[in-house]
Amino acid sequence: MRFQIAQSIAAVSGGEMVRPLEYQADWHGRTGVKIDKVYPLSTSKRCCDCGYIAPKRPIAIRSGACPEWGETHDRDINAAQNLLV
Ligand SMILES: [Zn+2]
């Protein structure tokens, strides 16, 4: 399911995806923050624990283990953790 969502997001141009998200954030009293697509050196590849940057991997690979700590991270959760910093 998440892979299908990621494919759908990739297929939609940036503006078409951002406007509804900004509307939803505003509607729910939240703050929407648009992140540059290259910020910061791919959030899904950078380990949120130690900063190790994994090699590029296909989007169908949804998790990965950090070779430094041995911890396995969900790709989306790891990216979200990096954006919170
Ligand atoms: Zn790590």
PDB file of the backbone (N, CA, C, O) and the ligand in Angstrom, with CONECT records:
HET     ZN  A 101       1
ATOM      1  N   MET A   1       0.826  -1.194   0.000  1.00  0.00           N
ATOM      2  CA  MET A   1       0.000   0.000   0.000  1.00  0.00           C
ATOM      3  C   MET A   1       0.870   1.257   0.000  1.00  0.00           C
ATOM      4  O   MET A   1       0.649   2.172  -0.793  1.00  0.00           O
ATOM      5  N   ARG A   2       1.887   1.296   0.920  1.00  0.00           N
ATOM      6  CA  ARG A   2       2.738   2.477   0.966  1.00  0.00           C
ATOM      7  C   ARG A   2       3.507   2.649  -0.334  1.00  0.00           C
ATOM      8  O   ARG A   2       3.735   3.776  -0.773  1.00  0.00           O
ATOM      9  N   PHE A   3       3.912   1.536  -0.960  1.00  0.00           N
ATOM     10  CA  PHE A   3       4.621   1.615  -2.226  1.00  0.00           C
ATOM     11  C   PHE A   3       3.729   2.246  -3.280  1.00  0.00           C
ATOM     12  O   PHE A   3       4.194   3.048  -4.091  1.00  0.00           O
ATOM     13  N   GLN A   4       2.443   1.888  -3.274  1.00  0.00           N
ATOM     14  CA  GLN A   4       1.503   2.467  -4.232  1.00  0.00           C
ATOM     15  C   GLN A   4       1.336   3.958  -3.975  1.00  0.00           C
ATOM     16  O   GLN A   4       1.250   4.740  -4.922  1.00  0.00           O
ATOM     17  N   ILE A   5       1.287   4.361  -2.715  1.00  0.00           N
ATOM     18  CA  ILE A   5       1.169   5.787  -2.389  1.00  0.00           C
ATOM     19  C   ILE A   5       2.408   6.528  -2.864  1.00  0.00           C
ATOM     20  O   ILE A   5       2.307   7.614  -3.433  1.00  0.00           O
ATOM     21  N   ALA A   6       3.585   5.939  -2.629  1.00  0.00           N
ATOM     22  CA  ALA A   6       4.830   6.588  -3.059  1.00  0.00           C
ATOM     23  C   ALA A   6       4.860   6.738  -4.579  1.00  0.00           C
ATOM     24  O   ALA A   6       5.305   7.765  -5.091  1.00  0.00           O
ATOM     25  N   GLN A   7       4.392   5.723  -5.299  1.00  0.00           N
ATOM     26  CA  GLN A   7       4.343   5.814  -6.757  1.00  0.00           C
ATOM     27  C   GLN A   7       3.367   6.908  -7.191  1.00  0.00           C
ATOM     28  O   GLN A   7       3.650   7.657  -8.126  1.00  0.00           O
ATOM     29  N   SER A   8       2.225   7.001  -6.518  1.00  0.00           N
ATOM     30  CA  SER A   8       1.229   8.020  -6.860  1.00  0.00           C
ATOM     31  C   SER A   8       1.780   9.410  -6.607  1.00  0.00           C
ATOM     32  O   SER A   8       1.585  10.313  -7.420  1.00  0.00           O
ATOM     33  N   ILE A   9       2.463   9.590  -5.492  1.00  0.00           N
ATOM     34  CA  ILE A   9       3.053  10.894  -5.178  1.00  0.00           C
ATOM     35  C   ILE A   9       4.094  11.262  -6.219  1.00  0.00           C
ATOM     36  O   ILE A   9       4.161  12.410  -6.658  1.00  0.00           O
ATOM     37  N   ALA A  10       4.910  10.285  -6.619  1.00  0.00           N
ATOM     38  CA  ALA A  10       5.952  10.545  -7.610  1.00  0.00           C
ATOM     39  C   ALA A  10       5.351  10.918  -8.962  1.00  0.00           C
ATOM     40  O   ALA A  10       5.970  11.651  -9.733  1.00  0.00           O
ATOM     41  N   ALA A  11       4.147  10.418  -9.254  1.00  0.00           N
ATOM     42  CA  ALA A  11       3.525  10.671 -10.552  1.00  0.00           C
ATOM     43  C   ALA A  11       2.863  12.045 -10.617  1.00  0.00           C
ATOM     44  O   ALA A  11       2.591  12.544 -11.709  1.00  0.00           O
ATOM     45  N   VAL A  12       2.602  12.659  -9.470  1.00  0.00           N
ATOM     46  CA  VAL A  12       1.911  13.952  -9.433  1.00  0.00           C
ATOM     47  C   VAL A  12       2.962  15.059  -9.365  1.00  0.00           C
ATOM     48  O   VAL A  12       3.954  14.947  -8.645  1.00  0.00           O
ATOM     49  N   SER A  13       2.727  16.134 -10.130  1.00  0.00           N
ATOM     50  CA  SER A  13       3.692  17.236 -10.075  1.00  0.00           C
ATOM     51  C   SER A  13       3.600  17.931  -8.719  1.00  0.00           C
ATOM     52  O   SER A  13       2.573  17.850  -8.045  1.00  0.00           O
ATOM     53  N   GLY A  14       4.661  18.607  -8.327  1.00  0.00           N
ATOM     54  CA  GLY A  14       4.787  19.201  -6.999  1.00  0.00           C
ATOM     55  C   GLY A  14       3.634  20.082  -6.585  1.00  0.00           C
ATOM     56  O   GLY A  14       3.104  19.915  -5.487  1.00  0.00           O
ATOM     57  N   GLY A  15       3.223  21.025  -7.432  1.00  0.00           N
ATOM     58  CA  GLY A  15       2.160  21.953  -7.075  1.00  0.00           C
ATOM     59  C   GLY A  15       0.829  21.273  -6.845  1.00  0.00           C
ATOM     60  O   GLY A  15       0.072  21.655  -5.952  1.00  0.00           O
ATOM     61  N   GLU A  16       0.546  20.266  -7.650  1.00  0.00           N
ATOM     62  CA  GLU A  16      -0.728  19.553  -7.515  1.00  0.00           C
ATOM     63  C   GLU A  16      -0.798  18.805  -6.184  1.00  0.00           C
ATOM     64  O   GLU A  16      -1.882  18.625  -5.630  1.00  0.00           O
ATOM     65  N   MET A  17       0.334  18.376  -5.677  1.00  0.00           N
ATOM     66  CA  MET A  17       0.362  17.620  -4.436  1.00  0.00           C
ATOM     67  C   MET A  17       0.391  18.545  -3.219  1.00  0.00           C
ATOM     68  O   MET A  17      -0.189  18.229  -2.181  1.00  0.00           O
ATOM     69  N   VAL A  18       1.060  19.673  -3.348  1.00  0.00           N
ATOM     70  CA  VAL A  18       1.267  20.562  -2.205  1.00  0.00           C
ATOM     71  C   VAL A  18      -0.010  21.297  -1.814  1.00  0.00           C
ATOM     72  O   VAL A  18      -0.313  21.416  -0.627  1.00  0.00           O
ATOM     73  N   ARG A  19      -0.761  21.790  -2.797  1.00  0.00           N
ATOM     74  CA  ARG A  19      -1.956  22.597  -2.486  1.00  0.00           C
ATOM     75  C   ARG A  19      -2.949  21.861  -1.589  1.00  0.00           C
ATOM     76  O   ARG A  19      -3.362  22.430  -0.579  1.00  0.00           O
ATOM     77  N   PRO A  20      -3.351  20.642  -1.897  1.00  0.00           N
ATOM     78  CA  PRO A  20      -4.288  19.956  -0.986  1.00  0.00           C
ATOM     79  C   PRO A  20      -3.693  19.690   0.389  1.00  0.00           C
ATOM     80  O   PRO A  20      -4.410  19.710   1.389  1.00  0.00           O
ATOM     81  N   LEU A  21      -2.399  19.443   0.448  1.00  0.00           N
ATOM     82  CA  LEU A  21      -1.773  19.208   1.749  1.00  0.00           C
ATOM     83  C   LEU A  21      -1.749  20.485   2.580  1.00  0.00           C
ATOM     84  O   LEU A  21      -1.983  20.452   3.788  1.00  0.00           O
ATOM     85  N   GLU A  22      -1.460  21.620   1.919  1.00  0.00           N
ATOM     86  CA  GLU A  22      -1.482  22.900   2.626  1.00  0.00           C
ATOM     87  C   GLU A  22      -2.892  23.216   3.123  1.00  0.00           C
ATOM     88  O   GLU A  22      -3.073  23.711   4.235  1.00  0.00           O
ATOM     89  N   TYR A  23      -3.876  22.927   2.292  1.00  0.00           N
ATOM     90  CA  TYR A  23      -5.272  23.158   2.677  1.00  0.00           C
ATOM     91  C   TYR A  23      -5.635  22.302   3.882  1.00  0.00           C
ATOM     92  O   TYR A  23      -6.229  22.794   4.842  1.00  0.00           O
ATOM     93  N   GLN A  24      -5.279  21.023   3.833  1.00  0.00           N
ATOM     94  CA  GLN A  24      -5.599  20.111   4.930  1.00  0.00           C
ATOM     95  C   GLN A  24      -4.889  20.526   6.222  1.00  0.00           C
ATOM     96  O   GLN A  24      -5.478  20.474   7.302  1.00  0.00           O
ATOM     97  N   ALA A  25      -3.632  20.935   6.106  1.00  0.00           N
ATOM     98  CA  ALA A  25      -2.889  21.382   7.292  1.00  0.00           C
ATOM     99  C   ALA A  25      -3.562  22.594   7.900  1.00  0.00           C
ATOM    100  O   ALA A  25      -3.740  22.662   9.116  1.00  0.00           O
ATOM    101  N   ASP A  26      -3.942  23.563   7.056  1.00  0.00           N
ATOM    102  CA  ASP A  26      -4.601  24.774   7.535  1.00  0.00           C
ATOM    103  C   ASP A  26      -5.951  24.435   8.159  1.00  0.00           C
ATOM    104  O   ASP A  26      -6.298  24.964   9.215  1.00  0.00           O
ATOM    105  N   TRP A  27      -6.698  23.572   7.521  1.00  0.00           N
ATOM    106  CA  TRP A  27      -8.031  23.168   8.008  1.00  0.00           C
ATOM    107  C   TRP A  27      -7.948  22.569   9.410  1.00  0.00           C
ATOM    108  O   TRP A  27      -8.820  22.801  10.248  1.00  0.00           O
ATOM    109  N   HIS A  28      -6.890  21.799   9.654  1.00  0.00           N
ATOM    110  CA  HIS A  28      -6.726  21.135  10.947  1.00  0.00           C
ATOM    111  C   HIS A  28      -5.870  21.941  11.918  1.00  0.00           C
ATOM    112  O   HIS A  28      -5.495  21.442  12.979  1.00  0.00           O
ATOM    113  N   GLY A  29      -5.557  23.200  11.552  1.00  0.00           N
ATOM    114  CA  GLY A  29      -4.799  24.055  12.448  1.00  0.00           C
ATOM    115  C   GLY A  29      -3.347  23.646  12.599  1.00  0.00           C
ATOM    116  O   GLY A  29      -2.713  23.945  13.611  1.00  0.00           O
ATOM    117  N   ARG A  30      -2.823  22.965  11.598  1.00  0.00           N
ATOM    118  CA  ARG A  30      -1.432  22.513  11.640  1.00  0.00           C
ATOM    119  C   ARG A  30      -0.593  23.361  10.693  1.00  0.00           C
ATOM    120  O   ARG A  30      -1.122  24.125   9.886  1.00  0.00           O
ATOM    121  N   THR A  31       0.696  23.216  10.804  1.00  0.00           N
ATOM    122  CA  THR A  31       1.603  23.936   9.936  1.00  0.00           C
ATOM    123  C   THR A  31       2.173  22.981   8.897  1.00  0.00           C
ATOM    124  O   THR A  31       2.800  21.978   9.237  1.00  0.00           O
ATOM    125  N   GLY A  32       1.949  23.299   7.639  1.00  0.00           N
ATOM    126  CA  GLY A  32       2.533  22.509   6.550  1.00  0.00           C
ATOM    127  C   GLY A  32       3.873  23.102   6.179  1.00  0.00           C
ATOM    128  O   GLY A  32       3.989  24.315   6.002  1.00  0.00           O
ATOM    129  N   VAL A  33       4.874  22.272   6.060  1.00  0.00           N
ATOM    130  CA  VAL A  33       6.206  22.739   5.698  1.00  0.00           C
ATOM    131  C   VAL A  33       6.639  22.014   4.437  1.00  0.00           C
ATOM    132  O   VAL A  33       6.724  20.786   4.409  1.00  0.00           O
ATOM    133  N   LYS A  34       6.912  22.783   3.398  1.00  0.00           N
ATOM    134  CA  LYS A  34       7.353  22.195   2.138  1.00  0.00           C
ATOM    135  C   LYS A  34       8.864  22.031   2.187  1.00  0.00           C
ATOM    136  O   LYS A  34       9.600  22.986   2.434  1.00  0.00           O
ATOM    137  N   ILE A  35       9.307  20.823   1.951  1.00  0.00           N
ATOM    138  CA  ILE A  35      10.735  20.522   1.993  1.00  0.00           C
ATOM    139  C   ILE A  35      11.257  20.390   0.568  1.00  0.00           C
ATOM    140  O   ILE A  35      10.638  19.738  -0.273  1.00  0.00           O
ATOM    141  N   ASP A  36      12.386  21.007   0.309  1.00  0.00           N
ATOM    142  CA  ASP A  36      13.004  20.884  -1.011  1.00  0.00           C
ATOM    143  C   ASP A  36      13.266  19.414  -1.306  1.00  0.00           C
ATOM    144  O   ASP A  36      13.653  18.656  -0.417  1.00  0.00           O
ATOM    145  N   LYS A  37      13.053  19.013  -2.562  1.00  0.00           N
ATOM    146  CA  LYS A  37      13.158  17.591  -2.880  1.00  0.00           C
ATOM    147  C   LYS A  37      14.572  17.033  -2.727  1.00  0.00           C
ATOM    148  O   LYS A  37      14.741  15.815  -2.672  1.00  0.00           O
ATOM    149  N   VAL A  38      15.562  17.868  -2.658  1.00  0.00           N
ATOM    150  CA  VAL A  38      16.921  17.364  -2.443  1.00  0.00           C
ATOM    151  C   VAL A  38      17.388  17.561  -1.006  1.00  0.00           C
ATOM    152  O   VAL A  38      18.533  17.252  -0.679  1.00  0.00           O
ATOM    153  N   TYR A  39      16.512  18.071  -0.149  1.00  0.00           N
ATOM    154  CA  TYR A  39      16.884  18.324   1.247  1.00  0.00           C
ATOM    155  C   TYR A  39      16.789  17.071   2.065  1.00  0.00           C
ATOM    156  O   TYR A  39      15.894  16.267   1.804  1.00  0.00           O
ATOM    157  N   PRO A  40      17.622  16.847   3.012  1.00  0.00           N
ATOM    158  CA  PRO A  40      19.045  17.154   2.983  1.00  0.00           C
ATOM    159  C   PRO A  40      19.795  15.892   2.596  1.00  0.00           C
ATOM    160  O   PRO A  40      20.054  15.039   3.445  1.00  0.00           O
ATOM    161  N   LEU A  41      20.129  15.772   1.382  1.00  0.00           N
ATOM    162  CA  LEU A  41      20.796  14.587   0.837  1.00  0.00           C
ATOM    163  C   LEU A  41      19.954  13.333   1.053  1.00  0.00           C
ATOM    164  O   LEU A  41      20.438  12.319   1.556  1.00  0.00           O
ATOM    165  N   SER A  42      18.722  13.420   0.673  1.00  0.00           N
ATOM    166  CA  SER A  42      17.787  12.301   0.756  1.00  0.00           C
ATOM    167  C   SER A  42      17.532  11.854   2.188  1.00  0.00           C
ATOM    168  O   SER A  42      18.316  11.102   2.767  1.00  0.00           O
ATOM    169  N   THR A  43      16.462  12.311   2.731  1.00  0.00           N
ATOM    170  CA  THR A  43      16.121  11.984   4.112  1.00  0.00           C
ATOM    171  C   THR A  43      15.846  10.512   4.330  1.00  0.00           C
ATOM    172  O   THR A  43      16.026  10.005   5.438  1.00  0.00           O
ATOM    173  N   SER A  44      15.406   9.809   3.276  1.00  0.00           N
ATOM    174  CA  SER A  44      15.099   8.389   3.473  1.00  0.00           C
ATOM    175  C   SER A  44      16.361   7.533   3.482  1.00  0.00           C
ATOM    176  O   SER A  44      16.337   6.406   3.975  1.00  0.00           O
ATOM    177  N   LYS A  45      17.456   8.051   2.947  1.00  0.00           N
ATOM    178  CA  LYS A  45      18.707   7.279   2.926  1.00  0.00           C
ATOM    179  C   LYS A  45      19.580   7.546   4.150  1.00  0.00           C
ATOM    180  O   LYS A  45      20.425   6.721   4.496  1.00  0.00           O
ATOM    181  N   ARG A  46      19.387   8.681   4.806  1.00  0.00           N
ATOM    182  CA  ARG A  46      20.213   9.035   5.959  1.00  0.00           C
ATOM    183  C   ARG A  46      19.653   8.393   7.223  1.00  0.00           C
ATOM    184  O   ARG A  46      18.475   8.550   7.543  1.00  0.00           O
ATOM    185  N   CYS A  47      20.511   7.670   7.935  1.00  0.00           N
ATOM    186  CA  CYS A  47      20.096   7.035   9.184  1.00  0.00           C
ATOM    187  C   CYS A  47      19.753   8.123  10.199  1.00  0.00           C
ATOM    188  O   CYS A  47      20.561   9.016  10.455  1.00  0.00           O
ATOM    189  N   CYS A  48      18.558   8.045  10.772  1.00  0.00           N
ATOM    190  CA  CYS A  48      18.125   9.065  11.725  1.00  0.00           C
ATOM    191  C   CYS A  48      18.840   8.934  13.068  1.00  0.00           C
ATOM    192  O   CYS A  48      18.760   9.840  13.898  1.00  0.00           O
ATOM    193  N   ASP A  49      19.534   7.825  13.292  1.00  0.00           N
ATOM    194  CA  ASP A  49      20.258   7.643  14.553  1.00  0.00           C
ATOM    195  C   ASP A  49      21.690   8.167  14.474  1.00  0.00           C
ATOM    196  O   ASP A  49      22.150   8.858  15.383  1.00  0.00           O
ATOM    197  N   CYS A  50      22.397   7.837  13.385  1.00  0.00           N
ATOM    198  CA  CYS A  50      23.828   8.164  13.348  1.00  0.00           C
ATOM    199  C   CYS A  50      24.243   9.028  12.163  1.00  0.00           C
ATOM    200  O   CYS A  50      25.372   9.517  12.135  1.00  0.00           O
ATOM    201  N   GLY A  51      23.359   9.232  11.178  1.00  0.00           N
ATOM    202  CA  GLY A  51      23.703  10.066  10.038  1.00  0.00           C
ATOM    203  C   GLY A  51      24.331   9.314   8.875  1.00  0.00           C
ATOM    204  O   GLY A  51      24.641   9.920   7.849  1.00  0.00           O
ATOM    205  N   TYR A  52      24.527   8.001   9.015  1.00  0.00           N
ATOM    206  CA  TYR A  52      25.080   7.212   7.911  1.00  0.00           C
ATOM    207  C   TYR A  52      24.182   7.366   6.687  1.00  0.00           C
ATOM    208  O   TYR A  52      22.958   7.310   6.811  1.00  0.00           O
ATOM    209  N   ILE A  53      24.771   7.558   5.511  1.00  0.00           N
ATOM    210  CA  ILE A  53      23.993   7.685   4.281  1.00  0.00           C
ATOM    211  C   ILE A  53      24.120   6.398   3.486  1.00  0.00           C
ATOM    212  O   ILE A  53      25.205   6.030   3.037  1.00  0.00           O
ATOM    213  N   ALA A  54      23.003   5.728   3.321  1.00  0.00           N
ATOM    214  CA  ALA A  54      22.969   4.452   2.603  1.00  0.00           C
ATOM    215  C   ALA A  54      23.037   4.703   1.106  1.00  0.00           C
ATOM    216  O   ALA A  54      22.653   5.774   0.637  1.00  0.00           O
ATOM    217  N   PRO A  55      23.525   3.720   0.352  1.00  0.00           N
ATOM    218  CA  PRO A  55      23.509   3.873  -1.103  1.00  0.00           C
ATOM    219  C   PRO A  55      22.074   3.924  -1.624  1.00  0.00           C
ATOM    220  O   PRO A  55      21.137   3.498  -0.949  1.00  0.00           O
ATOM    221  N   LYS A  56      21.924   4.451  -2.834  1.00  0.00           N
ATOM    222  CA  LYS A  56      20.607   4.562  -3.445  1.00  0.00           C
ATOM    223  C   LYS A  56      19.975   3.182  -3.550  1.00  0.00           C
ATOM    224  O   LYS A  56      20.645   2.203  -3.881  1.00  0.00           O
ATOM    225  N   ARG A  57      18.685   3.114  -3.267  1.00  0.00           N
ATOM    226  CA  ARG A  57      17.975   1.840  -3.363  1.00  0.00           C
ATOM    227  C   ARG A  57      16.607   2.086  -3.988  1.00  0.00           C
ATOM    228  O   ARG A  57      16.049   3.178  -3.878  1.00  0.00           O
ATOM    229  N   PRO A  58      16.070   1.054  -4.648  1.00  0.00           N
ATOM    230  CA  PRO A  58      14.772   1.219  -5.304  1.00  0.00           C
ATOM    231  C   PRO A  58      13.692   1.585  -4.291  1.00  0.00           C
ATOM    232  O   PRO A  58      13.770   1.193  -3.127  1.00  0.00           O
ATOM    233  N   ILE A  59      12.685   2.338  -4.733  1.00  0.00           N
ATOM    234  CA  ILE A  59      11.632   2.787  -3.823  1.00  0.00           C
ATOM    235  C   ILE A  59      10.810   1.619  -3.296  1.00  0.00           C
ATOM    236  O   ILE A  59      10.143   1.752  -2.270  1.00  0.00           O
ATOM    237  N   ALA A  60      10.846   0.491  -3.971  1.00  0.00           N
ATOM    238  CA  ALA A  60      10.112  -0.694  -3.500  1.00  0.00           C
ATOM    239  C   ALA A  60      10.736  -1.262  -2.226  1.00  0.00           C
ATOM    240  O   ALA A  60      10.070  -1.988  -1.488  1.00  0.00           O
ATOM    241  N   ILE A  61      12.005  -0.944  -1.956  1.00  0.00           N
ATOM    242  CA  ILE A  61      12.665  -1.378  -0.712  1.00  0.00           C
ATOM    243  C   ILE A  61      12.211  -0.413   0.377  1.00  0.00           C
ATOM    244  O   ILE A  61      12.623   0.747   0.380  1.00  0.00           O
ATOM    245  N   ARG A  62      11.383  -0.865   1.287  1.00  0.00           N
ATOM    246  CA  ARG A  62      10.721   0.016   2.244  1.00  0.00           C
ATOM    247  C   ARG A  62      11.434   0.126   3.593  1.00  0.00           C
ATOM    248  O   ARG A  62      11.031   0.930   4.433  1.00  0.00           O
ATOM    249  N   SER A  63      12.467  -0.655   3.811  1.00  0.00           N
ATOM    250  CA  SER A  63      13.210  -0.545   5.059  1.00  0.00           C
ATOM    251  C   SER A  63      14.661  -0.935   4.804  1.00  0.00           C
ATOM    252  O   SER A  63      14.994  -1.537   3.783  1.00  0.00           O
ATOM    253  N   GLY A  64      15.504  -0.581   5.748  1.00  0.00           N
ATOM    254  CA  GLY A  64      16.909  -0.926   5.606  1.00  0.00           C
ATOM    255  C   GLY A  64      17.597  -0.907   6.948  1.00  0.00           C
ATOM    256  O   GLY A  64      17.174  -0.209   7.870  1.00  0.00           O
ATOM    257  N   ALA A  65      18.667  -1.684   7.052  1.00  0.00           N
ATOM    258  CA  ALA A  65      19.433  -1.748   8.288  1.00  0.00           C
ATOM    259  C   ALA A  65      20.649  -0.849   8.168  1.00  0.00           C
ATOM    260  O   ALA A  65      21.334  -0.845   7.146  1.00  0.00           O
ATOM    261  N   CYS A  66      20.909  -0.091   9.216  1.00  0.00           N
ATOM    262  CA  CYS A  66      22.081   0.766   9.257  1.00  0.00           C
ATOM    263  C   CYS A  66      23.297  -0.109   9.559  1.00  0.00           C
ATOM    264  O   CYS A  66      23.292  -0.829  10.557  1.00  0.00           O
ATOM    265  N   PRO A  67      24.345  -0.067   8.719  1.00  0.00           N
ATOM    266  CA  PRO A  67      25.520  -0.896   8.977  1.00  0.00           C
ATOM    267  C   PRO A  67      26.324  -0.430  10.186  1.00  0.00           C
ATOM    268  O   PRO A  67      27.109  -1.200  10.740  1.00  0.00           O
ATOM    269  N   GLU A  68      26.135   0.826  10.603  1.00  0.00           N
ATOM    270  CA  GLU A  68      26.868   1.352  11.754  1.00  0.00           C
ATOM    271  C   GLU A  68      26.283   0.851  13.071  1.00  0.00           C
ATOM    272  O   GLU A  68      27.025   0.464  13.975  1.00  0.00           O
ATOM    273  N   TRP A  69      24.945   0.856  13.181  1.00  0.00           N
ATOM    274  CA  TRP A  69      24.276   0.508  14.433  1.00  0.00           C
ATOM    275  C   TRP A  69      23.531  -0.815  14.341  1.00  0.00           C
ATOM    276  O   TRP A  69      23.193  -1.401  15.369  1.00  0.00           O
ATOM    277  N   GLY A  70      23.269  -1.295  13.132  1.00  0.00           N
ATOM    278  CA  GLY A  70      22.545  -2.543  12.960  1.00  0.00           C
ATOM    279  C   GLY A  70      21.049  -2.399  13.150  1.00  0.00           C
ATOM    280  O   GLY A  70      20.310  -3.383  13.101  1.00  0.00           O
ATOM    281  N   GLU A  71      20.609  -1.183  13.364  1.00  0.00           N
ATOM    282  CA  GLU A  71      19.178  -0.913  13.568  1.00  0.00           C
ATOM    283  C   GLU A  71      18.464  -0.897  12.220  1.00  0.00           C
ATOM    284  O   GLU A  71      18.961  -0.318  11.254  1.00  0.00           O
ATOM    285  N   THR A  72      17.290  -1.538  12.160  1.00  0.00           N
ATOM    286  CA  THR A  72      16.495  -1.516  10.934  1.00  0.00           C
ATOM    287  C   THR A  72      15.480  -0.391  11.028  1.00  0.00           C
ATOM    288  O   THR A  72      14.768  -0.261  12.024  1.00  0.00           O
ATOM    289  N   HIS A  73      15.423   0.420   9.978  1.00  0.00           N
ATOM    290  CA  HIS A  73      14.512   1.562   9.940  1.00  0.00           C
ATOM    291  C   HIS A  73      13.512   1.413   8.809  1.00  0.00           C
ATOM    292  O   HIS A  73      13.869   1.019   7.698  1.00  0.00           O
ATOM    293  N   ASP A  74      12.251   1.732   9.100  1.00  0.00           N
ATOM    294  CA  ASP A  74      11.258   1.889   8.049  1.00  0.00           C
ATOM    295  C   ASP A  74      11.637   3.139   7.258  1.00  0.00           C
ATOM    296  O   ASP A  74      11.966   4.168   7.847  1.00  0.00           O
ATOM    297  N   ARG A  75      11.594   3.057   5.943  1.00  0.00           N
ATOM    298  CA  ARG A  75      12.038   4.156   5.101  1.00  0.00           C
ATOM    299  C   ARG A  75      11.290   5.466   5.401  1.00  0.00           C
ATOM    300  O   ARG A  75      11.910   6.521   5.532  1.00  0.00           O
ATOM    301  N   ASP A  76       9.962   5.391   5.507  1.00  0.00           N
ATOM    302  CA  ASP A  76       9.163   6.601   5.707  1.00  0.00           C
ATOM    303  C   ASP A  76       9.331   7.162   7.121  1.00  0.00           C
ATOM    304  O   ASP A  76       9.423   8.375   7.306  1.00  0.00           O
ATOM    305  N   ILE A  77       9.372   6.279   8.109  1.00  0.00           N
ATOM    306  CA  ILE A  77       9.550   6.742   9.492  1.00  0.00           C
ATOM    307  C   ILE A  77      10.927   7.373   9.648  1.00  0.00           C
ATOM    308  O   ILE A  77      11.074   8.404  10.305  1.00  0.00           O
ATOM    309  N   ASN A  78      11.936   6.750   9.042  1.00  0.00           N
ATOM    310  CA  ASN A  78      13.299   7.290   9.095  1.00  0.00           C
ATOM    311  C   ASN A  78      13.350   8.692   8.478  1.00  0.00           C
ATOM    312  O   ASN A  78      13.963   9.600   9.040  1.00  0.00           O
ATOM    313  N   ALA A  79      12.700   8.862   7.315  1.00  0.00           N
ATOM    314  CA  ALA A  79      12.682  10.172   6.658  1.00  0.00           C
ATOM    315  C   ALA A  79      11.969  11.201   7.530  1.00  0.00           C
ATOM    316  O   ALA A  79      12.420  12.341   7.642  1.00  0.00           O
ATOM    317  N   ALA A  80      10.858  10.802   8.146  1.00  0.00           N
ATOM    318  CA  ALA A  80      10.122  11.721   9.012  1.00  0.00           C
ATOM    319  C   ALA A  80      10.980  12.134  10.213  1.00  0.00           C
ATOM    320  O   ALA A  80      10.981  13.300  10.607  1.00  0.00           O
ATOM    321  N   GLN A  81      11.705  11.182  10.788  1.00  0.00           N
ATOM    322  CA  GLN A  81      12.583  11.495  11.917  1.00  0.00           C
ATOM    323  C   GLN A  81      13.652  12.506  11.489  1.00  0.00           C
ATOM    324  O   GLN A  81      13.971  13.426  12.242  1.00  0.00           O
ATOM    325  N   ASN A  82      14.200  12.341  10.298  1.00  0.00           N
ATOM    326  CA  ASN A  82      15.214  13.275   9.818  1.00  0.00           C
ATOM    327  C   ASN A  82      14.646  14.671   9.608  1.00  0.00           C
ATOM    328  O   ASN A  82      15.338  15.663   9.841  1.00  0.00           O
ATOM    329  N   LEU A  83      13.402  14.758   9.173  1.00  0.00           N
ATOM    330  CA  LEU A  83      12.791  16.073   8.938  1.00  0.00           C
ATOM    331  C   LEU A  83      12.446  16.778  10.240  1.00  0.00           C
ATOM    332  O   LEU A  83      12.351  18.005  10.268  1.00  0.00           O
ATOM    333  N   LEU A  84      12.258  16.036  11.304  1.00  0.00           N
ATOM    334  CA  LEU A  84      11.948  16.652  12.596  1.00  0.00           C
ATOM    335  C   LEU A  84      13.150  17.347  13.204  1.00  0.00           C
ATOM    336  O   LEU A  84      12.997  18.264  14.011  1.00  0.00           O
ATOM    337  N   VAL A  85      14.331  16.922  12.828  1.00  0.00           N
ATOM    338  CA  VAL A  85      15.556  17.475  13.415  1.00  0.00           C
ATOM    339  C   VAL A  85      15.774  18.894  12.967  1.00  0.00           C
ATOM    340  O   VAL A  85      16.757  19.522  13.360  1.00  0.00           O
TER     341      VAL A  85
HETATM  342 ZN    ZN A 101      22.798   4.521  11.850  1.00  0.00          ZN2+
END
